[in-house]
Amino acid sequence: MGTFDQATAKLGGQQGTDGGVASLQKLVSSSGGLHGLTSKLASSGLGQQVQSWVGHGENQPVSGSQIKKAMDPDQVNAMAKQAGMSPDETCDHVAKALPDMVDQATPQGQMPAPQNDPFSKGVASVKKMLKL
């Protein structure tokens, strides 16, 4: 099982990977979709990392503390409660899964138009994108 699968399984708690994908989809959609989330991360000093996920080439990592600093504490706490983890653990797992999810949502190296954003279309769209 890869890092992405492990991270999403832990974020999903007893619901496993599917629950983790649902949690991440909810996080992204409540942040204004892929555009909103990447803008929020970029304005928090993670612009280079976000560009590496969107563009071609290797994805630069982010840390859980960077994710925690950039995200709404209420969103983080809700995800943590659902997953049965601390907010710090949750942010660590989001930091492991998010680069791959953004990378897969931007296969042409560009952000999708808002109407084509899989995160705004729901869990089934995200799972289809990830081939789950």
matplotlib code that plots the C-alpha trace (Angstrom):
import matplotlib.pyplot as plt

x = [0.0, 1.4, 1.7, -1.5, -3.5, -2.2, -2.9, -6.4, -7.2, -6.1, -8.1, -11.2, -11.0, -13.1, -14.4, -10.8, -9.6, -13.2, -13.8, -10.5, -11.2, -14.6, -12.9, -10.4, -13.1, -15.2, -12.1, -11.3, -14.9, -15.5, -12.3, -13.7, -12.8, -9.4, -8.9, -9.8, -7.7, -4.6, -5.0, -5.3, -2.2, -0.2, -1.1, 0.2, 3.6, 3.2, 3.1, 6.1, 4.8, 1.3, 2.9, 4.9, 1.7, -0.1, 2.8, 4.8, 7.6, 8.1, 5.7, 7.3, 6.3, 4.5, 4.5, 1.5, 2.4, 2.3, -1.1, -2.4, -1.2, -3.0, -6.3, -9.3, -9.0, -12.7, -12.2, -9.1, -10.9, -13.9, -11.7, -9.7, -12.8, -14.1, -10.8, -10.3, -7.0, -5.5, -5.5, -1.7, -2.0, -4.8, -2.7, 0.2, -2.0, -3.5, 0.1, 0.9, -2.3, -2.9, 0.0, -1.1, -4.7, -3.9, -1.4, -4.1, -6.7, -4.3, -2.9, -2.4, -0.3, -3.1, -6.0, -9.3, -12.0, -14.3, -17.1, -14.6, -13.2, -13.7, -13.7, -16.7, -18.6, -18.6, -16.9, -17.8, -16.1, -12.9, -12.9, -13.3, -10.3, -8.2, -9.4, -10.8]
y = [0.0, 3.4, 6.6, 8.0, 4.9, 4.7, 8.4, 8.3, 5.0, 6.7, 9.8, 7.7, 6.0, 2.8, 3.6, 3.2, 4.7, 5.6, 7.6, 9.3, 10.3, 11.6, 13.6, 15.1, 15.9, 17.7, 19.6, 20.8, 21.6, 23.5, 25.5, 26.7, 23.7, 23.0, 26.7, 27.9, 25.3, 25.9, 29.7, 29.3, 27.1, 29.4, 32.5, 30.6, 30.3, 27.0, 28.4, 26.4, 23.2, 23.7, 24.6, 21.3, 19.3, 21.1, 21.1, 18.2, 16.7, 15.6, 16.7, 18.7, 17.6, 19.6, 19.0, 18.5, 21.7, 23.7, 22.2, 23.0, 26.6, 27.0, 25.3, 26.4, 24.9, 24.0, 21.9, 20.2, 19.5, 18.0, 15.7, 14.7, 13.8, 11.8, 9.9, 9.4, 11.2, 14.4, 17.5, 17.2, 13.5, 14.5, 17.3, 14.9, 12.5, 15.3, 16.5, 13.0, 12.6, 16.1, 16.4, 13.2, 14.2, 17.7, 16.1, 13.7, 16.4, 18.4, 15.9, 18.5, 20.7, 23.2, 23.8, 22.5, 25.0, 25.3, 23.4, 20.5, 20.4, 16.9, 18.0, 20.3, 17.4, 15.1, 12.0, 9.8, 12.2, 12.2, 8.4, 8.2, 10.6, 8.5, 5.2, 3.8]
z = [0.0, -1.0, 1.0, -0.6, 0.2, 3.8, 4.4, 3.0, 4.9, 8.2, 7.4, 6.8, 10.2, 10.2, 6.7, 5.3, 2.0, 0.8, 4.0, 3.6, 0.1, 1.2, 4.0, 1.6, -1.0, 1.7, 2.8, -0.7, -1.7, 1.6, 0.8, -2.5, -4.6, -6.1, -7.0, -3.5, -1.7, -3.8, -3.5, 0.3, 0.4, -1.9, 0.2, 3.2, 1.7, -0.1, -3.7, -4.9, -3.5, -5.1, -8.4, -8.3, -7.7, -10.6, -13.0, -14.5, -12.5, -9.0, -6.3, -3.5, -0.1, 2.6, 6.3, 8.6, 10.4, 7.1, 6.3, 9.8, 9.5, 6.2, 6.9, 8.9, 12.4, 12.4, 9.2, 10.7, 14.0, 12.2, 10.1, 13.1, 15.1, 12.2, 11.8, 15.5, 15.4, 16.8, 14.6, 14.2, 13.0, 10.7, 9.1, 8.7, 6.7, 4.7, 3.9, 2.5, 0.4, -0.9, -3.3, -5.1, -5.2, -6.7, -9.1, -10.4, -10.7, -13.0, -15.5, -18.2, -15.8, -15.4, -13.0, -14.3, -15.1, -12.0, -13.7, -14.3, -10.8, -9.6, -5.9, -6.6, -8.2, -5.2, -3.9, -6.9, -9.2, -7.0, -6.8, -10.6, -11.0, -8.6, -10.3, -7.0]

ax = plt.figure().add_subplot(projection="3d")
ax.plot(x, y, z, "-o")
ax.set_aspect("equal")
plt.show()
